[in-house]
Amino acid sequence: MVVPLLWSALFTTALAVAYGPQSWPLVDLYGFFSDAQAHGWSETLAAAFGRGREYRPFHVLLVKLLYQVGGLNLWFYKTLVLLEFMAILAVLVWILRPADRRQSVWALLAVCCVAGLPTSAILLGLLPGHSYALVTLLVLLSAAMALEPPMRAYGWVFLPVTLTALLLWALGILAPAVVTALWLARAPGVGRTGVGATWAAVAIYAGIRLSLGNQGDALQFVDSGLGFTDRSRGELGELFDHAPYLFAMYNVAASALTVLFSEPRAGKFKFVESLLHGNTPFWLWWHLISSTITTVAIGSLFFLRKQFATRDVQLVALGLALMTGGSALGFLYTRDRISVLVGIGYAVLLYVALAALWKRGGSHLRGRFVIGLAIVVLAGMWTVRAAEMWLRVRDTAWETYVEWTDRYEFLGGTTRPQTLLLRQLRAAALANRPNDPRDDPDWTYLFFERGTAR
């Protein structure tokens, strides 16, 4: 496991360089810190476990705790985000458990796939108490525990892990789905006690939510992409008021296709639209072709079932659970970030597919040549897309800086109460001006998807 783990550490270190100029986002952050600053622990506890349509009590408490410890120190929070990202990649390698040099290469390719998918960008968002990354880590940790034989004697551990994930973010509902899928695949680390513990956590969470009474219409329409454009909640209500299930089906399909073919993105068919207008950039072709080749490789699993070892069956169950469950969670609206666990499941299936393909065709020279060539092509494509993540982080730093300068008034900065907190956050942002990505060479805009318009 040394090679993929070392690559994960080096890649995270490279991201830290791009992450350096990143400042606090104005839109997403001020409310978190203002609440943490204004309320004591008793008020925070009451607010965290009180009513609310978005019920994330542990997230509220975590923000308060981190603010008490780190204050507004940017690098304190940046370090936590980078460590969480590296931990996610490390747990993924632990799950794959490559046993020889060949498997190490396949695991490395799977890690590059996760790093290169745009759905993984949310894992690097600079937010206090980054619950999205923590829940992703807890779901993967549940899967890793289910694959470890000694954990079978400690099935009760799945209850606090699952309940913690659920109370951080509703995305934690994937933990019981993943553990159940692995149990059905006879994973050595989980028995009936472990499966029961995960669903007991769901029952406790549901009991807490139901005890709070009516929390508003949680199924209302939300601004989302549809077809070629973004649609407001009002437009979506007019279109799907009598058949909301059609919109839910669209969102679920879009969440899966975003990973399988890199199209659509956030519900919008950017590649198709660009073809219709005759202005398809090279990077869109690159995304579509690399994802399609990878999806075809994964699709070969259906024909290679006889090549599966016992652990391969379990990894396939895990990958399918993450992909189907993660896609289903996008039924209300679709964003790239919703598919983060879909992308990780996709990478797990890629690892198994490469192993099965090698087992099937690696016994003769022609098969080794074809499979080796395919691996080289995939490795090159996903390495380029992983490099694109570095540029995306750098572009985000500039866009955040613009929030505090050119767009400050438009985003309501001047109409907010001019508190000491707001002045401190803006001063920190203005003190560290990132390089303007619009000064980058033209070829970077040709070959990579950029977060800043030219």
C-alpha positions in Angstrom: 0.0 0.0 0.0 3.1 2.3 0.2 2.9 3.7 -3.4 -0.7 4.8 -3.4 -0.4 6.2 0.2 2.7 8.1 -0.7 1.1 9.5 -3.8 -1.9 10.6 -1.7 0.4 12.4 0.7 2.4 14.1 -2.1 -0.8 15.2 -3.9 -2.3 16.6 -0.7 1.0 18.5 -0.1 0.8 19.9 -3.6 -2.8 21.0 -2.9 -1.6 22.8 0.2 0.5 25.1 -2.0 -2.5 26.0 -4.1 -4.5 26.3 -0.9 -2.2 28.9 0.7 -3.9 32.1 -0.5 -7.4 30.7 0.2 -9.5 33.0 2.5 -12.9 32.6 4.1 -15.9 32.5 1.8 -18.2 35.4 2.5 -21.5 33.7 1.5 -21.1 30.4 3.3 -19.2 31.4 6.4 -20.3 34.5 8.2 -23.4 32.9 9.8 -21.4 29.9 11.2 -18.9 32.1 12.9 -21.3 34.7 14.1 -23.4 32.1 15.8 -20.4 30.5 17.4 -19.2 33.8 18.6 -22.5 35.2 19.9 -23.8 32.2 21.9 -22.5 30.2 24.8 -22.4 26.5 25.0 -25.8 26.1 26.6 -27.5 28.2 23.9 -25.5 26.4 21.2 -26.6 23.0 22.5 -30.3 24.2 22.6 -30.0 25.5 19.1 -28.2 22.5 17.7 -30.7 19.9 19.0 -33.8 22.1 18.5 -35.9 22.3 15.4 -34.7 22.9 11.9 -35.3 21.5 8.4 -31.6 21.0 8.0 -30.9 19.0 11.2 -27.1 18.9 11.8 -26.6 19.2 15.5 -23.1 17.8 15.6 -22.0 20.2 12.9 -23.2 23.1 14.9 -21.4 21.9 18.0 -18.2 21.1 16.0 -18.2 24.7 14.6 -18.5 26.0 18.1 -15.7 23.8 19.4 -13.3 24.6 16.5 -14.0 28.3 17.0 -13.2 28.0 20.7 -9.9 26.2 19.8 -8.7 27.9 16.6 -10.5 31.2 16.6 -10.2 32.7 13.1 -6.7 31.2 12.3 -7.0 30.3 8.6 -4.2 27.7 8.7 -5.8 25.9 11.6 -8.9 25.2 9.5 -6.9 24.7 6.2 -4.8 22.0 7.9 -7.9 20.2 9.1 -9.4 20.2 5.6 -6.2 18.9 4.0 -5.8 16.2 6.7 -9.4 15.1 6.2 -8.8 14.9 2.4 -5.7 12.8 2.9 -7.4 10.6 5.4 -10.2 9.9 2.9 -7.7 8.8 0.3 -5.8 6.7 2.9 -8.9 4.9 4.0 -9.8 4.2 0.4 -6.3 2.6 -0.1 -6.9 0.6 3.2 -10.2 -0.6 1.7 -8.6 -1.7 -1.6 -5.7 -3.4 0.2 -3.4 -3.9 -2.8 -1.2 -6.9 -2.1 1.4 -6.7 -4.8 3.0 -4.3 -7.3 0.4 -4.7 -9.9 -2.5 -4.1 -7.5 -0.6 -1.1 -6.2 -0.7 0.4 -9.6 -4.4 -0.2 -9.9 -5.0 1.3 -6.4 -2.9 4.3 -7.5 -5.2 4.7 -10.5 -8.3 4.5 -8.3 -6.9 7.2 -6.1 -6.1 9.4 -9.1 -9.7 8.9 -10.3 -11.1 10.2 -7.0 -8.7 13.1 -7.0 -9.6 14.0 -10.6 -13.4 13.8 -10.4 -15.0 17.3 -10.1 -17.4 15.7 -7.5 -14.4 15.5 -5.1 -13.9 19.3 -5.1 -16.3 19.7 -2.2 -13.9 17.8 0.0 -11.5 20.8 -0.2 -14.1 23.5 0.6 -12.8 25.8 3.3 -15.6 25.7 5.9 -15.3 25.3 9.7 -16.2 21.8 10.8 -16.2 20.4 7.3 -19.1 18.0 7.8 -19.3 16.8 4.2 -15.7 15.5 4.4 -16.2 14.1 7.9 -19.3 12.2 6.9 -17.6 10.9 3.7 -14.7 9.7 6.0 -17.1 8.0 8.5 -19.0 6.2 5.7 -15.7 4.9 4.3 -14.5 4.0 7.8 -17.7 1.9 8.3 -16.9 0.0 5.1 -13.2 -0.5 6.1 -14.3 -1.9 9.5 -16.8 -4.2 7.8 -13.9 -5.7 5.8 -11.6 -6.3 8.8 -12.2 -9.7 10.4 -11.4 -8.6 14.0 -14.3 -6.1 13.9 -16.9 -8.8 13.8 -16.6 -9.2 17.6 -17.2 -5.4 18.0 -20.4 -4.9 16.1 -21.7 -2.4 18.5 -19.0 0.1 17.3 -21.1 0.6 14.1 -23.8 2.3 16.1 -21.8 5.4 17.4 -20.0 5.7 14.0 -23.3 5.7 12.1 -25.2 7.9 14.5 -22.3 10.4 14.5 -22.4 10.5 10.7 -26.2 11.1 10.7 -26.1 13.9 13.2 -23.3 15.6 11.2 -25.1 15.4 7.9 -28.0 13.4 6.4 -25.4 12.0 3.9 -24.6 9.6 6.8 -27.6 7.5 5.8 -25.3 5.8 3.3 -23.4 4.1 6.2 -26.1 1.5 7.0 -26.6 0.9 3.3 -22.9 0.2 2.8 -22.6 -2.0 5.8 -25.7 -4.0 4.8 -24.4 -4.5 1.3 -21.1 -5.7 2.6 -22.9 -8.1 5.1 -24.9 -9.5 2.2 -21.5 -10.0 0.4 -20.2 -11.9 3.4 -17.7 -9.3 4.5 -15.6 -10.8 7.3 -15.9 -7.8 9.7 -19.6 -7.4 10.1 -22.3 -9.8 11.3 -26.0 -9.4 12.2 -25.0 -7.4 15.3 -23.1 -4.8 13.2 -25.9 -4.5 10.6 -28.4 -4.2 13.4 -26.3 -1.5 15.1 -26.3 0.7 12.0 -30.0 0.5 11.5 -30.5 1.1 15.3 -28.6 4.4 14.7 -31.1 5.2 11.9 -34.0 4.5 14.3 -32.5 6.7 17.0 -32.0 9.5 14.5 -35.5 9.1 13.0 -36.9 9.2 16.6 -35.1 12.4 17.4 -36.4 14.0 14.1 -40.0 12.9 14.6 -40.0 14.1 18.2 -39.3 17.6 17.0 -42.7 17.7 15.2 -43.4 19.6 11.9 -40.2 21.1 10.5 -41.6 22.5 7.3 -41.8 21.1 3.8 -38.5 19.3 3.4 -39.4 18.2 -0.1 -39.9 21.7 -1.7 -38.3 22.5 -5.0 -34.7 23.9 -4.9 -32.9 25.8 -7.6 -31.3 23.2 -9.9 -30.0 22.6 -13.3 -32.3 21.1 -15.9 -31.5 20.5 -19.6 -29.2 23.2 -20.7 -29.9 25.9 -18.0 -30.4 26.5 -14.3 -34.0 26.7 -13.2 -35.4 28.6 -10.2 -37.5 26.8 -7.7 -40.5 28.7 -9.1 -39.9 27.4 -12.6 -39.4 23.9 -11.4 -42.6 24.1 -9.3 -44.5 25.1 -12.4 -43.0 22.3 -14.5 -43.2 19.4 -12.1 -45.9 20.4 -9.6 -48.1 17.5 -10.6 -45.3 15.0 -11.3 -42.4 15.8 -8.9 -41.3 12.2 -9.2 -40.2 12.9 -12.8 -37.8 15.7 -11.5 -36.5 13.3 -8.8 -35.8 10.7 -11.4 -34.0 13.2 -13.5 -31.8 14.3 -10.6 -30.9 10.7 -9.6 -30.0 9.9 -13.1 -28.0 13.1 -13.5 -26.1 12.4 -10.2 -25.0 9.0 -11.6 -24.2 10.2 -15.1 -22.0 13.1 -13.8 -19.6 10.4 -12.6 -20.1 7.8 -15.3 -19.6 10.2 -18.3 -18.9 13.6 -16.8 -22.1 14.8 -18.4 -24.4 16.4 -17.3 -22.7 18.7 -14.7 -24.9 20.0 -11.9 -27.9 18.8 -14.0 -26.9 20.7 -17.1 -25.8 19.1 -20.4 -22.8 21.3 -21.0 -21.1 19.0 -23.6 -24.3 18.6 -25.7 -25.0 22.3 -25.6 -21.5 23.2 -26.7 -21.8 20.8 -29.6 -25.0 22.4 -30.7 -23.2 25.8 -30.6 -20.0 24.5 -32.2 -17.7 25.7 -29.4 -16.8 22.6 -27.5 -13.6 23.2 -25.5 -10.9 20.5 -25.5 -11.2 19.8 -21.8 -14.9 18.9 -22.2 -13.9 16.2 -24.8 -11.1 15.1 -22.4 -13.6 14.7 -19.5 -16.1 12.8 -21.6 -13.6 10.5 -23.3 -11.7 9.6 -20.1 -14.9 8.9 -18.2 -16.4 6.9 -21.0 -13.3 4.7 -21.3 -13.2 4.2 -17.5 -17.0 3.4 -17.5 -16.5 0.8 -20.3 -13.7 -0.8 -18.3 -16.0 -1.0 -15.2 -18.8 -2.3 -17.4 -16.6 -5.3 -18.2 -17.2 -6.5 -14.6 -20.5 -7.9 -15.8 -18.8 -10.3 -18.1 -15.9 -11.1 -15.8 -17.8 -12.3 -12.7 -16.1 -15.7 -12.8 -12.7 -14.0 -12.2 -13.8 -12.5 -8.9 -12.1 -13.5 -5.7 -14.1 -13.3 -2.5 -12.8 -9.9 -1.6 -13.5 -8.7 -5.2 -17.2 -9.6 -4.6 -17.2 -7.5 -1.4 -15.6 -4.5 -3.2 -18.1 -4.7 -6.0 -20.9 -4.7 -3.4 -19.3 -1.7 -1.8 -18.9 0.2 -5.1 -22.4 -0.4 -6.2 -23.9 0.6 -2.8 -21.9 3.9 -2.9 -22.9 4.6 -6.5 -26.6 3.7 -6.2 -27.1 5.2 -2.7 -25.1 8.3 -3.5 -27.1 8.9 -6.7 -30.4 8.4 -4.9 -29.5 11.1 -2.4 -29.6 13.6 -5.2 -33.4 13.3 -5.7 -34.2 16.8 -4.6 -31.7 18.6 -6.7 -28.3 17.9 -8.4 -24.9 19.4 -7.7 -21.5 18.0 -8.4 -20.9 17.7 -4.6 -23.8 15.4 -4.1 -22.0 12.7 -6.1 -18.8 12.7 -4.0 -19.5 9.1 -2.7 -20.7 8.1 -6.2 -17.3 9.0 -7.4 -15.5 7.0 -4.7 -17.7 3.9 -5.4 -16.8 4.4 -9.1 -13.0 4.3 -8.2 -13.5 1.1 -6.1 -15.2 -0.6 -9.1 -12.4 0.6 -11.4 -9.9 -1.2 -9.1 -11.8 -4.4 -9.2 -12.3 -4.1 -13.0 -8.5 -3.8 -13.6 -7.8 -6.8 -11.4 -10.4 -8.9 -13.3 -9.2 -7.8 -16.7 -5.6 -8.7 -15.9 -6.7 -12.1 -14.5 -8.7 -12.8 -17.6 -6.2 -11.6 -20.3 -2.8 -11.2 -18.5 -1.9 -14.9 -19.0 -0.7 -14.3 -22.7 1.4 -11.7 -24.4 -1.3 -10.0 -26.5 -3.6 -9.7 -23.5 -0.9 -8.2 -21.3 -0.1 -5.7 -24.1 -3.7 -4.6 -24.6 -4.5 -4.3 -20.8 -1.1 -2.6 -20.2 -1.8 0.0 -22.9 -5.3 0.6 -21.5 -3.9 1.2 -18.0 -1.3 3.6 -19.4 -4.0 5.5 -21.2 -6.2 5.6 -18.1 -3.3 6.6 -15.9 -2.4 9.5 -18.2 -6.0 10.8 -18.4 -6.7 10.7 -14.7 -3.3 12.2 -13.8 -4.2 15.2 -16.0 -7.6 15.4 -14.3 -6.0 15.2 -10.9 -3.7 18.2 -11.9 -6.9 20.0 -12.9 -8.0 19.7 -9.2 -4.9 21.7 -8.3 -5.9 24.5 -10.7 -9.5 24.3 -9.4 -8.3 24.9 -5.8 -6.2 27.9 -7.0 -9.1 29.4 -8.9 -11.4 29.0 -5.9 -8.9 31.1 -3.9 -9.2 33.9 -6.4 -13.1 33.7 -6.6 -13.2 33.9 -2.8 -11.0 37.0 -2.9 -13.4 38.5 -5.5 -16.3 37.9 -3.1 -14.6 40.3 -0.6 -13.7 42.9 -3.2 -15.4 43.3 -6.5 -18.6 41.4 -5.5 -18.7 42.5 -1.9 -21.5 45.0 -2.3 -23.5 42.7 -4.7 -23.3 39.8 -2.2 -24.7 42.1 0.6 -21.5 42.7 2.4 -22.2 46.4 2.8 -25.8 45.8 4.1 -24.7 43.3 6.8 -24.1 44.6 10.3 -20.5 45.9 10.2 -19.4 43.8 13.2 -15.9 43.3 14.4 -16.1 39.7 13.1 -17.0 40.8 9.6 -14.2 43.3 9.6 -11.7 40.7 10.8 -12.8 38.2 8.1 -12.5 40.8 5.4 -9.2 42.1 6.6 -7.8 38.5 6.5 -9.0 38.1 3.0 -7.7 41.4 1.7 -4.3 40.8 3.4 -3.5 37.8 1.2 -4.2 38.5 -2.5 -4.0 35.4 -4.7 -2.4 35.5 -8.1 -5.0 36.4 -10.7 -5.7 33.1 -12.7 -6.7 35.2 -15.7 -3.0 35.9 -16.2 -2.3 32.1 -16.7 -1.2 30.8 -20.1 -3.9 30.2 -22.7 -3.2 26.5 -22.9 -4.3 26.0 -19.2 -7.8 27.2 -20.3 -7.7 24.9 -23.3 -6.7 21.7 -21.5 -8.3 22.1 -18.1 -11.7 23.1 -16.7 -11.1 26.4 -14.9 -13.2 27.9 -12.1 -12.5 31.4 -13.4 -13.7 32.8 -16.7 -11.0 34.0 -19.1 
